[in-house]
C-alpha cells in the first residue's frame, strides 16, 4: 500500500464506555424490590383497603346509632309535649267550668228569690256555656295514654250540662205554689246530685289517670287540676233549695212529704219584724233604720196543730227605683211555737225617703185563714 493510499483512510477513535447518569439533586432512586411491580407489595395494599373499609363501617354504624337516637328523642319529645298539652287543656276546661259556669250558677240559686222571674233565663244561659265546654273537650287531641282520662272528663262535663238543663226546666214549677212547687223543688235537689257525681268522677278518675300517664312517661313539673262544683252538700236538700229560690208553699205538713194534708189546723201568723235593734212598728209609723246591709229578723208563730216544713217568708220593698224582693224559708216550725228567720236584703236599699216594706209568711197546705200572714211597715233607711 502506498503512502498516499494510507492517508486517505479515515481516522478511527476508540469508543469510551458511557457513564451512568447521576440523579438530579434532591431525588434518590428507590431500589426496586424483587417480585414487585411497584413501590409496595400486593399484601400491603389489601391491608390498607381492609383498614379503610373498617373505618367506613365504624363511621356508618355511628351515624346509624345517632340517627336512631335522634328519632327516638324526637318521638319522646312529641309524646311528652302531647301529654303536657292534654293536661293543660283538661285543666283549663275544668277551671272554666268551675269559675265561669258552676260558681255563677250557685250565686244565682242562692239569690233565687230575688232573681225570681229571670232565674230560669240566666240558668239556661249558663247551661249553654256548659254545652260549649263539653263540645270543646270533645275536640281535644288525645294521646293514647290519656284515652281513659278523656272518657271520664267528657262524663264529668256532661253531668254538669245535664244537671243545669234539668234544673232550669224545673225552676218555674218550684217557684210556684202547693204540691207542684214541692215536686219542682225535689227535682232540682235530685239533679244537684249530678254536680256531686261530676266532682267525684273528675277527682277520683280523671285527675289520677292524667297523673299516672304523666308519671309513666317520665313527665314531671306538671300540675293536675282538681274541681269542686257543688259548694255544699246542703244543696241536696229540697228544704234548702226551696229556701234559696223562694218557692211558695213547697213545705210539707208532717206527712213526710207524701203530698197529703195532715188532719187538724194549719197556718202561721207574723209575731214581729226587726232590723238590727229596731223592732218595726206596722202601719204609717216611720221606722228609721241603718241602710248598711239590713237584715230582717222575722218571727212567726205556728198557730196550727201540726209541725210544718219549708215555710216561705217574703220581704218586699217598694218606693225606690224598682221593687226589691227577697225570700227565705223556715226549714221547720213546731206546732204552737214561734220560729225566727233572718232575711238579708243583700243590697243597699234606697235612702233619704220612706219606703213601704211588706212581709208575708206563705200559706201552707191545709191553711184556711191567712188574715195574719201579711204585715206592712213604713221604713226610712238612713246612712
Secondary structure, 3 states (H helix, E strand, C coil): CCHHHHHCCCCCCCCCCCCCCCCCCCCCCCCCCCCCCCCCCHHHHHHHHHHHHHHHHHHHHHHHHHHHHHHHHHHHHHHHHHHHHHHHHHHHHHHHHHHHHHHHHHHHHHCHHHHHHHHHHHHHHHHHHHHHHHHHHHCCCCCHHHHHHHHHHHHHHHHHHHHHHHHHHHHHHHCCCHHHHHHHHHHHHHHHHHHHHHHHHHHHHHHHHHHHHHHHCCCCCCCCCCCCCCCCHHHHCHHHHHHHHCCCCCCCCCCCCCCCCCCCCCCEEEEEEEECCEECCECCCEEEEECCCCEEEEEEEECCCCCEEEEEEEEEEECCCCCEEEEEEEEEECCCCEEEEEEECCCCCCCCCEEEEEEEECCCCCCCCCCCCEEEEEEEEEC
